[in-house]
Amino acid sequence: MNRRDDANPFDEENAPLSWDELHIVFCIFAAIAPPVVFHRNSLAGILTAVDGFSKHVLVGIFYLVGFALFTLEALLSVWVLQKVYMYFRGRK
């Protein structure tokens, strides 16, 4: 990441960072799981977990596990992206 990258932030070399950022946004969206796409039929998410507890406790627990895994994935992705960014900036 040098001076040339500052002029053109969306070239081929910065594309993997953009995909990683998109992955983090997806993981956060999946962890929350607002009823936008599937209309109360998502596979994981805290909002669906709250609704699932009212139907059956075991269903709510499964949704909470999905929420925890997507949250862990988002945090791990942020950590890896930070390490990669620091490596290319010269601070190890």
mmCIF file as gemmi writes it, N, C-alpha and C atoms, coordinates in Angstrom:
data_model
loop_
_atom_site.group_PDB
_atom_site.id
_atom_site.type_symbol
_atom_site.label_atom_id
_atom_site.label_alt_id
_atom_site.label_comp_id
_atom_site.label_asym_id
_atom_site.label_entity_id
_atom_site.label_seq_id
_atom_site.pdbx_PDB_ins_code
_atom_site.Cartn_x
_atom_site.Cartn_y
_atom_site.Cartn_z
_atom_site.occupancy
_atom_site.B_iso_or_equiv
_atom_site.pdbx_formal_charge
_atom_site.auth_seq_id
_atom_site.auth_asym_id
_atom_site.pdbx_PDB_model_num
ATOM 1 N N . MET Axp A 1 ? 0.852 -1.157 0 1 0 ? 1 A 1
ATOM 2 C CA . MET Axp A 1 ? 0 0 0 1 0 ? 1 A 1
ATOM 3 C C . MET Axp A 1 ? 0.9 1.223 0 1 0 ? 1 A 1
ATOM 4 N N . ASN Axp A 2 ? 1.016 1.797 -1.129 1 0 ? 2 A 1
ATOM 5 C CA . ASN Axp A 2 ? 1.913 2.943 -1.248 1 0 ? 2 A 1
ATOM 6 C C . ASN Axp A 2 ? 1.137 4.159 -1.727 1 0 ? 2 A 1
ATOM 7 N N . ARG Axp A 3 ? 1.871 5.16 -2.171 1 0 ? 3 A 1
ATOM 8 C CA . ARG Axp A 3 ? 1.243 6.409 -2.591 1 0 ? 3 A 1
ATOM 9 C C . ARG Axp A 3 ? 0.311 6.21 -3.792 1 0 ? 3 A 1
ATOM 10 N N . ARG Axp A 4 ? 0.636 5.265 -4.665 1 0 ? 4 A 1
ATOM 11 C CA . ARG Axp A 4 ? -0.21 4.997 -5.825 1 0 ? 4 A 1
ATOM 12 C C . ARG Axp A 4 ? -1.586 4.486 -5.395 1 0 ? 4 A 1
ATOM 13 N N . ASP Axp A 5 ? -1.631 3.724 -4.314 1 0 ? 5 A 1
ATOM 14 C CA . ASP Axp A 5 ? -2.906 3.19 -3.834 1 0 ? 5 A 1
ATOM 15 C C . ASP Axp A 5 ? -3.809 4.274 -3.272 1 0 ? 5 A 1
ATOM 16 N N . ASP Axp A 6 ? -3.221 5.323 -2.757 1 0 ? 6 A 1
ATOM 17 C CA . ASP Axp A 6 ? -4.033 6.426 -2.248 1 0 ? 6 A 1
ATOM 18 C C . ASP Axp A 6 ? -4.787 7.12 -3.374 1 0 ? 6 A 1
ATOM 19 N N . ALA Axp A 7 ? -4.182 7.146 -4.565 1 0 ? 7 A 1
ATOM 20 C CA . ALA Axp A 7 ? -4.829 7.801 -5.698 1 0 ? 7 A 1
ATOM 21 C C . ALA Axp A 7 ? -5.967 6.952 -6.267 1 0 ? 7 A 1
ATOM 22 N N . ASN Axp A 8 ? -5.788 5.638 -6.288 1 0 ? 8 A 1
ATOM 23 C CA . ASN Axp A 8 ? -6.796 4.739 -6.85 1 0 ? 8 A 1
ATOM 24 C C . ASN Axp A 8 ? -7.087 3.628 -5.841 1 0 ? 8 A 1
ATOM 25 N N . PRO Axp A 9 ? -8.038 3.824 -4.949 1 0 ? 9 A 1
ATOM 26 C CA . PRO Axp A 9 ? -8.259 2.835 -3.892 1 0 ? 9 A 1
ATOM 27 C C . PRO Axp A 9 ? -8.971 1.564 -4.353 1 0 ? 9 A 1
ATOM 28 N N . PHE Axp A 10 ? -9.5 1.511 -5.579 1 0 ? 10 A 1
ATOM 29 C CA . PHE Axp A 10 ? -10.271 0.356 -6.025 1 0 ? 10 A 1
ATOM 30 C C . PHE Axp A 10 ? -9.603 -0.347 -7.199 1 0 ? 10 A 1
ATOM 31 N N . ASP Axp A 11 ? -8.329 -0.651 -7.084 1 0 ? 11 A 1
ATOM 32 C CA . ASP Axp A 11 ? -7.666 -1.42 -8.122 1 0 ? 11 A 1
ATOM 33 C C . ASP Axp A 11 ? -7.587 -2.885 -7.719 1 0 ? 11 A 1
ATOM 34 N N . GLU Axp A 12 ? -6.872 -3.696 -8.491 1 0 ? 12 A 1
ATOM 35 C CA . GLU Axp A 12 ? -6.847 -5.131 -8.254 1 0 ? 12 A 1
ATOM 36 C C . GLU Axp A 12 ? -6.172 -5.501 -6.937 1 0 ? 12 A 1
ATOM 37 N N . GLU Axp A 13 ? -5.207 -4.712 -6.489 1 0 ? 13 A 1
ATOM 38 C CA . GLU Axp A 13 ? -4.486 -5.063 -5.273 1 0 ? 13 A 1
ATOM 39 C C . GLU Axp A 13 ? -5.326 -4.836 -4.016 1 0 ? 13 A 1
ATOM 40 N N . ASN Axp A 14 ? -6.225 -3.885 -4.048 1 0 ? 14 A 1
ATOM 41 C CA . ASN Axp A 14 ? -7.065 -3.6 -2.878 1 0 ? 14 A 1
ATOM 42 C C . ASN Axp A 14 ? -8.39 -4.348 -2.915 1 0 ? 14 A 1
ATOM 43 N N . ALA Axp A 15 ? -8.64 -5.095 -3.968 1 0 ? 15 A 1
ATOM 44 C CA . ALA Axp A 15 ? -9.899 -5.823 -4.072 1 0 ? 15 A 1
ATOM 45 C C . ALA Axp A 15 ? -10.072 -6.863 -2.972 1 0 ? 15 A 1
ATOM 46 N N . PRO Axp A 16 ? -9.037 -7.618 -2.572 1 0 ? 16 A 1
ATOM 47 C CA . PRO Axp A 16 ? -9.257 -8.573 -1.468 1 0 ? 16 A 1
ATOM 48 C C . PRO Axp A 16 ? -9.668 -7.894 -0.167 1 0 ? 16 A 1
ATOM 49 N N . LEU Axp A 17 ? -9.148 -6.725 0.117 1 0 ? 17 A 1
ATOM 50 C CA . LEU Axp A 17 ? -9.57 -6.023 1.321 1 0 ? 17 A 1
ATOM 51 C C . LEU Axp A 17 ? -11.032 -5.622 1.235 1 0 ? 17 A 1
ATOM 52 N N . SER Axp A 18 ? -11.481 -5.25 0.054 1 0 ? 18 A 1
ATOM 53 C CA . SER Axp A 18 ? -12.883 -4.89 -0.116 1 0 ? 18 A 1
ATOM 54 C C . SER Axp A 18 ? -13.788 -6.109 0.082 1 0 ? 18 A 1
ATOM 55 N N . TRP Axp A 19 ? -13.354 -7.274 -0.396 1 0 ? 19 A 1
ATOM 56 C CA . TRP Axp A 19 ? -14.141 -8.487 -0.202 1 0 ? 19 A 1
ATOM 57 C C . TRP Axp A 19 ? -14.19 -8.876 1.26 1 0 ? 19 A 1
ATOM 58 N N . ASP Axp A 20 ? -13.083 -8.671 1.973 1 0 ? 20 A 1
ATOM 59 C CA . ASP Axp A 20 ? -13.077 -8.96 3.401 1 0 ? 20 A 1
ATOM 60 C C . ASP Axp A 20 ? -14.03 -8.039 4.153 1 0 ? 20 A 1
ATOM 61 N N . GLU Axp A 21 ? -14.049 -6.781 3.777 1 0 ? 21 A 1
ATOM 62 C CA . GLU Axp A 21 ? -14.975 -5.841 4.407 1 0 ? 21 A 1
ATOM 63 C C . GLU Axp A 21 ? -16.422 -6.224 4.113 1 0 ? 21 A 1
ATOM 64 N N . LEU Axp A 22 ? -16.691 -6.665 2.898 1 0 ? 22 A 1
ATOM 65 C CA . LEU Axp A 22 ? -18.038 -7.125 2.557 1 0 ? 22 A 1
ATOM 66 C C . LEU Axp A 22 ? -18.412 -8.366 3.371 1 0 ? 22 A 1
ATOM 67 N N . HIS Axp A 23 ? -17.456 -9.242 3.595 1 0 ? 23 A 1
ATOM 68 C CA . HIS Axp A 23 ? -17.698 -10.436 4.405 1 0 ? 23 A 1
ATOM 69 C C . HIS Axp A 23 ? -18.035 -10.059 5.844 1 0 ? 23 A 1
ATOM 70 N N . ILE Axp A 24 ? -17.351 -9.074 6.387 1 0 ? 24 A 1
ATOM 71 C CA . ILE Axp A 24 ? -17.624 -8.629 7.756 1 0 ? 24 A 1
ATOM 72 C C . ILE Axp A 24 ? -19.024 -8.038 7.849 1 0 ? 24 A 1
ATOM 73 N N . VAL Axp A 25 ? -19.408 -7.241 6.865 1 0 ? 25 A 1
ATOM 74 C CA . VAL Axp A 25 ? -20.752 -6.655 6.859 1 0 ? 25 A 1
ATOM 75 C C . VAL Axp A 25 ? -21.814 -7.754 6.77 1 0 ? 25 A 1
ATOM 76 N N . PHE Axp A 26 ? -21.556 -8.776 5.949 1 0 ? 26 A 1
ATOM 77 C CA . PHE Axp A 26 ? -22.502 -9.885 5.849 1 0 ? 26 A 1
ATOM 78 C C . PHE Axp A 26 ? -22.628 -10.626 7.179 1 0 ? 26 A 1
ATOM 79 N N . CYS Axp A 27 ? -21.501 -10.868 7.857 1 0 ? 27 A 1
ATOM 80 C CA . CYS Axp A 27 ? -21.55 -11.583 9.139 1 0 ? 27 A 1
ATOM 81 C C . CYS Axp A 27 ? -22.323 -10.787 10.185 1 0 ? 27 A 1
ATOM 82 N N . ILE Axp A 28 ? -22.151 -9.485 10.201 1 0 ? 28 A 1
ATOM 83 C CA . ILE Axp A 28 ? -22.904 -8.655 11.146 1 0 ? 28 A 1
ATOM 84 C C . ILE Axp A 28 ? -24.391 -8.682 10.806 1 0 ? 28 A 1
ATOM 85 N N . PHE Axp A 29 ? -24.703 -8.601 9.508 1 0 ? 29 A 1
ATOM 86 C CA . PHE Axp A 29 ? -26.104 -8.67 9.077 1 0 ? 29 A 1
ATOM 87 C C . PHE Axp A 29 ? -26.715 -10.021 9.434 1 0 ? 29 A 1
ATOM 88 N N . ALA Axp A 30 ? -25.964 -11.101 9.25 1 0 ? 30 A 1
ATOM 89 C CA . ALA Axp A 30 ? -26.477 -12.438 9.568 1 0 ? 30 A 1
ATOM 90 C C . ALA Axp A 30 ? -26.621 -12.634 11.068 1 0 ? 30 A 1
ATOM 91 N N . ALA Axp A 31 ? -25.745 -12.007 11.853 1 0 ? 31 A 1
ATOM 92 C CA . ALA Axp A 31 ? -25.85 -12.144 13.311 1 0 ? 31 A 1
ATOM 93 C C . ALA Axp A 31 ? -27.086 -11.433 13.843 1 0 ? 31 A 1
ATOM 94 N N . ILE Axp A 32 ? -27.429 -10.322 13.246 1 0 ? 32 A 1
ATOM 95 C CA . ILE Axp A 32 ? -28.629 -9.596 13.672 1 0 ? 32 A 1
ATOM 96 C C . ILE Axp A 32 ? -29.872 -10.226 13.046 1 0 ? 32 A 1
ATOM 97 N N . ALA Axp A 33 ? -29.8 -10.552 11.766 1 0 ? 33 A 1
ATOM 98 C CA . ALA Axp A 33 ? -30.867 -11.199 11 1 0 ? 33 A 1
ATOM 99 C C . ALA Axp A 33 ? -32.183 -10.441 11.069 1 0 ? 33 A 1
ATOM 100 N N . PRO Axp A 34 ? -32.198 -9.203 10.567 1 0 ? 34 A 1
ATOM 101 C CA . PRO Axp A 34 ? -33.487 -8.508 10.528 1 0 ? 34 A 1
ATOM 102 C C . PRO Axp A 34 ? -34.415 -9.181 9.518 1 0 ? 34 A 1
ATOM 103 N N . PRO Axp A 35 ? -35.713 -9.152 9.747 1 0 ? 35 A 1
ATOM 104 C CA . PRO Axp A 35 ? -36.644 -9.855 8.849 1 0 ? 35 A 1
ATOM 105 C C . PRO Axp A 35 ? -36.881 -9.088 7.552 1 0 ? 35 A 1
ATOM 106 N N . VAL Axp A 36 ? -35.823 -8.855 6.803 1 0 ? 36 A 1
ATOM 107 C CA . VAL Axp A 36 ? -35.921 -8.112 5.551 1 0 ? 36 A 1
ATOM 108 C C . VAL Axp A 36 ? -36.021 -9.068 4.374 1 0 ? 36 A 1
ATOM 109 N N . VAL Axp A 37 ? -35.154 -10.066 4.349 1 0 ? 37 A 1
ATOM 110 C CA . VAL Axp A 37 ? -35.06 -10.945 3.188 1 0 ? 37 A 1
ATOM 111 C C . VAL Axp A 37 ? -36.017 -12.135 3.307 1 0 ? 37 A 1
ATOM 112 N N . PHE Axp A 38 ? -35.965 -12.831 4.441 1 0 ? 38 A 1
ATOM 113 C CA . PHE Axp A 38 ? -36.708 -14.08 4.57 1 0 ? 38 A 1
ATOM 114 C C . PHE Axp A 38 ? -38.01 -13.958 5.354 1 0 ? 38 A 1
ATOM 115 N N . HIS Axp A 39 ? -38.313 -12.81 5.891 1 0 ? 39 A 1
ATOM 116 C CA . HIS Axp A 39 ? -39.574 -12.569 6.598 1 0 ? 39 A 1
ATOM 117 C C . HIS Axp A 39 ? -39.819 -13.593 7.712 1 0 ? 39 A 1
ATOM 118 N N . ARG Axp A 40 ? -38.988 -13.505 8.751 1 0 ? 40 A 1
ATOM 119 C CA . ARG Axp A 40 ? -39.069 -14.314 9.968 1 0 ? 40 A 1
ATOM 120 C C . ARG Axp A 40 ? -38.664 -15.764 9.763 1 0 ? 40 A 1
ATOM 121 N N . ASN Axp A 41 ? -37.937 -16.084 8.719 1 0 ? 41 A 1
ATOM 122 C CA . ASN Axp A 41 ? -37.481 -17.447 8.503 1 0 ? 41 A 1
ATOM 123 C C . ASN Axp A 41 ? -35.974 -17.495 8.259 1 0 ? 41 A 1
ATOM 124 N N . SER Axp A 42 ? -35.21 -16.71 8.995 1 0 ? 42 A 1
ATOM 125 C CA . SER Axp A 42 ? -33.767 -16.725 8.8 1 0 ? 42 A 1
ATOM 126 C C . SER Axp A 42 ? -33.163 -17.942 9.481 1 0 ? 42 A 1
ATOM 127 N N . LEU Axp A 43 ? -31.905 -18.236 9.174 1 0 ? 43 A 1
ATOM 128 C CA . LEU Axp A 43 ? -31.244 -19.404 9.725 1 0 ? 43 A 1
ATOM 129 C C . LEU Axp A 43 ? -30.527 -19.125 11.036 1 0 ? 43 A 1
ATOM 130 N N . ALA Axp A 44 ? -30.212 -17.871 11.305 1 0 ? 44 A 1
ATOM 131 C CA . ALA Axp A 44 ? -29.522 -17.496 12.54 1 0 ? 44 A 1
ATOM 132 C C . ALA Axp A 44 ? -29.826 -16.031 12.808 1 0 ? 44 A 1
ATOM 133 N N . GLY Axp A 45 ? -29.578 -15.618 14.031 1 0 ? 45 A 1
ATOM 134 C CA . GLY Axp A 45 ? -29.741 -14.211 14.339 1 0 ? 45 A 1
ATOM 135 C C . GLY Axp A 45 ? -30.379 -13.97 15.685 1 0 ? 45 A 1
ATOM 136 N N . ILE Axp A 46 ? -30.035 -12.847 16.259 1 0 ? 46 A 1
ATOM 137 C CA . ILE Axp A 46 ? -30.522 -12.526 17.594 1 0 ? 46 A 1
ATOM 138 C C . ILE Axp A 46 ? -32.013 -12.17 17.563 1 0 ? 46 A 1
ATOM 139 N N . LEU Axp A 47 ? -32.455 -11.51 16.515 1 0 ? 47 A 1
ATOM 140 C CA . LEU Axp A 47 ? -33.88 -11.16 16.442 1 0 ? 47 A 1
ATOM 141 C C . LEU Axp A 47 ? -34.748 -12.398 16.277 1 0 ? 47 A 1
ATOM 142 N N . THR Axp A 48 ? -34.277 -13.349 15.493 1 0 ? 48 A 1
ATOM 143 C CA . THR Axp A 48 ? -35.016 -14.598 15.332 1 0 ? 48 A 1
ATOM 144 C C . THR Axp A 48 ? -34.944 -15.44 16.601 1 0 ? 48 A 1
ATOM 145 N N . ALA Axp A 49 ? -33.831 -15.34 17.34 1 0 ? 49 A 1
ATOM 146 C CA . ALA Axp A 49 ? -33.704 -16.087 18.596 1 0 ? 49 A 1
ATOM 147 C C . ALA Axp A 49 ? -34.716 -15.604 19.619 1 0 ? 49 A 1
ATOM 148 N N . VAL Axp A 50 ? -34.905 -14.299 19.698 1 0 ? 50 A 1
ATOM 149 C CA . VAL Axp A 50 ? -35.892 -13.76 20.64 1 0 ? 50 A 1
ATOM 150 C C . VAL Axp A 50 ? -37.29 -14.25 20.268 1 0 ? 50 A 1
ATOM 151 N N . ASP Axp A 51 ? -37.58 -14.262 18.975 1 0 ? 51 A 1
ATOM 152 C CA . ASP Axp A 51 ? -38.879 -14.766 18.518 1 0 ? 51 A 1
ATOM 153 C C . ASP Axp A 51 ? -38.984 -16.272 18.722 1 0 ? 51 A 1
ATOM 154 N N . GLY Axp A 52 ? -37.862 -16.994 18.585 1 0 ? 52 A 1
ATOM 155 C CA . GLY Axp A 52 ? -37.871 -18.447 18.741 1 0 ? 52 A 1
ATOM 156 C C . GLY Axp A 52 ? -38.096 -18.89 20.169 1 0 ? 52 A 1
ATOM 157 N N . PHE Axp A 53 ? -37.636 -18.09 21.14 1 0 ? 53 A 1
ATOM 158 C CA . PHE Axp A 53 ? -37.855 -18.445 22.54 1 0 ? 53 A 1
ATOM 159 C C . PHE Axp A 53 ? -39.338 -18.432 22.898 1 0 ? 53 A 1
ATOM 160 N N . SER Axp A 54 ? -40.103 -17.598 22.217 1 0 ? 54 A 1
ATOM 161 C CA . SER Axp A 54 ? -41.536 -17.568 22.526 1 0 ? 54 A 1
ATOM 162 C C . SER Axp A 54 ? -42.248 -18.81 22.011 1 0 ? 54 A 1
ATOM 163 N N . LYS Axp A 55 ? -41.69 -19.463 20.994 1 0 ? 55 A 1
ATOM 164 C CA . LYS Axp A 55 ? -42.311 -20.672 20.45 1 0 ? 55 A 1
ATOM 165 C C . LYS Axp A 55 ? -41.837 -21.925 21.191 1 0 ? 55 A 1
ATOM 166 N N . HIS Axp A 56 ? -40.527 -22.066 21.294 1 0 ? 56 A 1
ATOM 167 C CA . HIS Axp A 56 ? -39.951 -23.236 21.951 1 0 ? 56 A 1
ATOM 168 C C . HIS Axp A 56 ? -38.543 -22.881 22.397 1 0 ? 56 A 1
ATOM 169 N N . VAL Axp A 57 ? -38.164 -23.292 23.591 1 0 ? 57 A 1
ATOM 170 C CA . VAL Axp A 57 ? -36.875 -22.901 24.169 1 0 ? 57 A 1
ATOM 171 C C . VAL Axp A 57 ? -35.716 -23.487 23.38 1 0 ? 57 A 1
ATOM 172 N N . LEU Axp A 58 ? -35.834 -24.736 22.927 1 0 ? 58 A 1
ATOM 173 C CA . LEU Axp A 58 ? -34.747 -25.368 22.18 1 0 ? 58 A 1
ATOM 174 C C . LEU Axp A 58 ? -34.498 -24.667 20.853 1 0 ? 58 A 1
ATOM 175 N N . VAL Axp A 59 ? -35.549 -24.218 20.201 1 0 ? 59 A 1
ATOM 176 C CA . VAL Axp A 59 ? -35.406 -23.472 18.951 1 0 ? 59 A 1
ATOM 177 C C . VAL Axp A 59 ? -34.664 -22.163 19.195 1 0 ? 59 A 1
ATOM 178 N N . GLY Axp A 60 ? -34.999 -21.485 20.277 1 0 ? 60 A 1
ATOM 179 C CA . GLY Axp A 60 ? -34.312 -20.25 20.624 1 0 ? 60 A 1
ATOM 180 C C . GLY Axp A 60 ? -32.846 -20.468 20.922 1 0 ? 60 A 1
ATOM 181 N N . ILE Axp A 61 ? -32.527 -21.589 21.554 1 0 ? 61 A 1
ATOM 182 C CA . ILE Axp A 61 ? -31.123 -21.901 21.849 1 0 ? 61 A 1
ATOM 183 C C . ILE Axp A 61 ? -30.342 -22.139 20.554 1 0 ? 61 A 1
ATOM 184 N N . PHE Axp A 62 ? -30.937 -22.839 19.618 1 0 ? 62 A 1
ATOM 185 C CA . PHE Axp A 62 ? -30.265 -23.058 18.334 1 0 ? 62 A 1
ATOM 186 C C . PHE Axp A 62 ? -30.012 -21.739 17.605 1 0 ? 62 A 1
ATOM 187 N N . TYR Axp A 63 ? -30.978 -20.835 17.642 1 0 ? 63 A 1
ATOM 188 C CA . TYR Axp A 63 ? -30.778 -19.527 17.022 1 0 ? 63 A 1
ATOM 189 C C . TYR Axp A 63 ? -29.698 -18.727 17.747 1 0 ? 63 A 1
ATOM 190 N N . LEU Axp A 64 ? -29.62 -18.854 19.062 1 0 ? 64 A 1
ATOM 191 C CA . LEU Axp A 64 ? -28.562 -18.177 19.813 1 0 ? 64 A 1
ATOM 192 C C . LEU Axp A 64 ? -27.182 -18.731 19.464 1 0 ? 64 A 1
ATOM 193 N N . VAL Axp A 65 ? -27.096 -20.03 19.221 1 0 ? 65 A 1
ATOM 194 C CA . VAL Axp A 65 ? -25.824 -20.618 18.792 1 0 ? 65 A 1
ATOM 195 C C . VAL Axp A 65 ? -25.422 -20.052 17.436 1 0 ? 65 A 1
ATOM 196 N N . GLY Axp A 66 ? -26.363 -19.933 16.518 1 0 ? 66 A 1
ATOM 197 C CA . GLY Axp A 66 ? -26.071 -19.333 15.219 1 0 ? 66 A 1
ATOM 198 C C . GLY Axp A 66 ? -25.64 -17.883 15.351 1 0 ? 66 A 1
ATOM 199 N N . PHE Axp A 67 ? -26.301 -17.14 16.229 1 0 ? 67 A 1
ATOM 200 C CA . PHE Axp A 67 ? -25.91 -15.755 16.485 1 0 ? 67 A 1
ATOM 201 C C . PHE Axp A 67 ? -24.494 -15.682 17.032 1 0 ? 67 A 1
ATOM 202 N N . ALA Axp A 68 ? -24.169 -16.563 17.977 1 0 ? 68 A 1
ATOM 203 C CA . ALA Axp A 68 ? -22.821 -16.56 18.57 1 0 ? 68 A 1
ATOM 204 C C . ALA Axp A 68 ? -21.766 -16.913 17.539 1 0 ? 68 A 1
ATOM 205 N N . LEU Axp A 69 ? -22.05 -17.862 16.662 1 0 ? 69 A 1
ATOM 206 C CA . LEU Axp A 69 ? -21.066 -18.244 15.65 1 0 ? 69 A 1
ATOM 207 C C . LEU Axp A 69 ? -20.846 -17.139 14.624 1 0 ? 69 A 1
ATOM 208 N N . PHE Axp A 70 ? -21.904 -16.481 14.182 1 0 ? 70 A 1
ATOM 209 C CA . PHE Axp A 70 ? -21.733 -15.372 13.241 1 0 ? 70 A 1
ATOM 210 C C . PHE Axp A 70 ? -21.024 -14.194 13.896 1 0 ? 70 A 1
ATOM 211 N N . THR Axp A 71 ? -21.282 -13.95 15.178 1 0 ? 71 A 1
ATOM 212 C CA . THR Axp A 71 ? -20.582 -12.887 15.884 1 0 ? 71 A 1
ATOM 213 C C . THR Axp A 71 ? -19.1 -13.22 16.022 1 0 ? 71 A 1
ATOM 214 N N . LEU Axp A 72 ? -18.803 -14.464 16.351 1 0 ? 72 A 1
ATOM 215 C CA . LEU Axp A 72 ? -17.414 -14.902 16.44 1 0 ? 72 A 1
ATOM 216 C C . LEU Axp A 72 ? -16.715 -14.79 15.093 1 0 ? 72 A 1
ATOM 217 N N . GLU Axp A 73 ? -17.395 -15.153 14.023 1 0 ? 73 A 1
ATOM 218 C CA . GLU Axp A 73 ? -16.832 -15.036 12.682 1 0 ? 73 A 1
ATOM 219 C C . GLU Axp A 73 ? -16.529 -13.588 12.327 1 0 ? 73 A 1
ATOM 220 N N . ALA Axp A 74 ? -17.427 -12.676 12.668 1 0 ? 74 A 1
ATOM 221 C CA . ALA Axp A 74 ? -17.202 -11.257 12.377 1 0 ? 74 A 1
ATOM 222 C C . ALA Axp A 74 ? -16.016 -10.726 13.173 1 0 ? 74 A 1
ATOM 223 N N . LEU Axp A 75 ? -15.923 -11.075 14.455 1 0 ? 75 A 1
ATOM 224 C CA . LEU Axp A 75 ? -14.804 -10.612 15.277 1 0 ? 75 A 1
ATOM 225 C C . LEU Axp A 75 ? -13.483 -11.193 14.794 1 0 ? 75 A 1
ATOM 226 N N . LEU Axp A 76 ? -13.477 -12.461 14.419 1 0 ? 76 A 1
ATOM 227 C CA . LEU Axp A 76 ? -12.263 -13.077 13.898 1 0 ? 76 A 1
ATOM 228 C C . LEU Axp A 76 ? -11.85 -12.44 12.577 1 0 ? 76 A 1
ATOM 229 N N . SER Axp A 77 ? -12.804 -12.124 11.728 1 0 ? 77 A 1
ATOM 230 C CA . SER Axp A 77 ? -12.493 -11.487 10.453 1 0 ? 77 A 1
ATOM 231 C C . SER Axp A 77 ? -11.926 -10.084 10.648 1 0 ? 77 A 1
ATOM 232 N N . VAL Axp A 78 ? -12.456 -9.345 11.608 1 0 ? 78 A 1
ATOM 233 C CA . VAL Axp A 78 ? -11.918 -8.017 11.904 1 0 ? 78 A 1
ATOM 234 C C . VAL Axp A 78 ? -10.49 -8.132 12.42 1 0 ? 78 A 1
ATOM 235 N N . TRP Axp A 79 ? -10.227 -9.111 13.274 1 0 ? 79 A 1
ATOM 236 C CA . TRP Axp A 79 ? -8.892 -9.315 13.815 1 0 ? 79 A 1
ATOM 237 C C . TRP Axp A 79 ? -7.892 -9.67 12.714 1 0 ? 79 A 1
ATOM 238 N N . VAL Axp A 80 ? -8.281 -10.581 11.811 1 0 ? 80 A 1
ATOM 239 C CA . VAL Axp A 80 ? -7.398 -10.968 10.708 1 0 ? 80 A 1
ATOM 240 C C . VAL Axp A 80 ? -7.168 -9.794 9.772 1 0 ? 80 A 1
ATOM 241 N N . LEU Axp A 81 ? -8.205 -9.042 9.458 1 0 ? 81 A 1
ATOM 242 C CA . LEU Axp A 81 ? -8.048 -7.889 8.585 1 0 ? 81 A 1
ATOM 243 C C . LEU Axp A 81 ? -7.128 -6.85 9.21 1 0 ? 81 A 1
ATOM 244 N N . GLN Axp A 82 ? -7.215 -6.67 10.516 1 0 ? 82 A 1
ATOM 245 C CA . GLN Axp A 82 ? -6.33 -5.74 11.204 1 0 ? 82 A 1
ATOM 246 C C . GLN Axp A 82 ? -4.88 -6.221 11.128 1 0 ? 82 A 1
ATOM 247 N N . LYS Axp A 83 ? -4.638 -7.508 11.33 1 0 ? 83 A 1
ATOM 248 C CA . LYS Axp A 83 ? -3.279 -8.055 11.256 1 0 ? 83 A 1
ATOM 249 C C . LYS Axp A 83 ? -2.7 -7.915 9.848 1 0 ? 83 A 1
ATOM 250 N N . VAL Axp A 84 ? -3.5 -8.184 8.823 1 0 ? 84 A 1
ATOM 251 C CA . VAL Axp A 84 ? -3.037 -8.059 7.441 1 0 ? 84 A 1
ATOM 252 C C . VAL Axp A 84 ? -2.74 -6.606 7.108 1 0 ? 84 A 1
ATOM 253 N N . TYR Axp A 85 ? -3.601 -5.714 7.549 1 0 ? 85 A 1
ATOM 254 C CA . TYR Axp A 85 ? -3.394 -4.283 7.293 1 0 ? 85 A 1
ATOM 255 C C . TYR Axp A 85 ? -2.113 -3.795 7.961 1 0 ? 85 A 1
ATOM 256 N N . MET Axp A 86 ? -1.887 -4.191 9.195 1 0 ? 86 A 1
ATOM 257 C CA . MET Axp A 86 ? -0.673 -3.792 9.901 1 0 ? 86 A 1
ATOM 258 C C . MET Axp A 86 ? 0.573 -4.396 9.288 1 0 ? 86 A 1
ATOM 259 N N . TYR Axp A 87 ? 0.462 -5.62 8.759 1 0 ? 87 A 1
ATOM 260 C CA . TYR Axp A 87 ? 1.611 -6.25 8.109 1 0 ? 87 A 1
ATOM 261 C C . TYR Axp A 87 ? 2.007 -5.472 6.858 1 0 ? 87 A 1
ATOM 262 N N . PHE Axp A 88 ? 1.03 -5.071 6.06 1 0 ? 88 A 1
ATOM 263 C CA . PHE Axp A 88 ? 1.348 -4.351 4.832 1 0 ? 88 A 1
ATOM 264 C C . PHE Axp A 88 ? 1.724 -2.899 5.095 1 0 ? 88 A 1
ATOM 265 N N . ARG Axp A 89 ? 1.379 -2.368 6.228 1 0 ? 89 A 1
ATOM 266 C CA . ARG Axp A 89 ? 1.792 -1.016 6.592 1 0 ? 89 A 1
ATOM 267 C C . ARG Axp A 89 ? 3.171 -0.98 7.231 1 0 ? 89 A 1
ATOM 268 N N . GLY Axp A 90 ? 3.73 -2.144 7.537 1 0 ? 90 A 1
ATOM 269 C CA . GLY Axp A 90 ? 5.076 -2.203 8.044 1 0 ? 90 A 1
ATOM 270 C C . GLY Axp A 90 ? 5.183 -2.403 9.54 1 0 ? 90 A 1
ATOM 271 N N . ARG Axp A 91 ? 4.067 -2.408 10.255 1 0 ? 91 A 1
ATOM 272 C CA . ARG Axp A 91 ? 4.09 -2.67 11.703 1 0 ? 91 A 1
ATOM 273 C C . ARG Axp A 91 ? 3.67 -4.109 11.941 1 0 ? 91 A 1
ATOM 274 N N . LYS Axp A 92 ? 4.56 -4.883 12.513 1 0 ? 92 A 1
ATOM 275 C CA . LYS Axp A 92 ? 4.242 -6.304 12.69 1 0 ? 92 A 1
ATOM 276 C C . LYS Axp A 92 ? 3.824 -6.569 14.054 1 0 ? 92 A 1
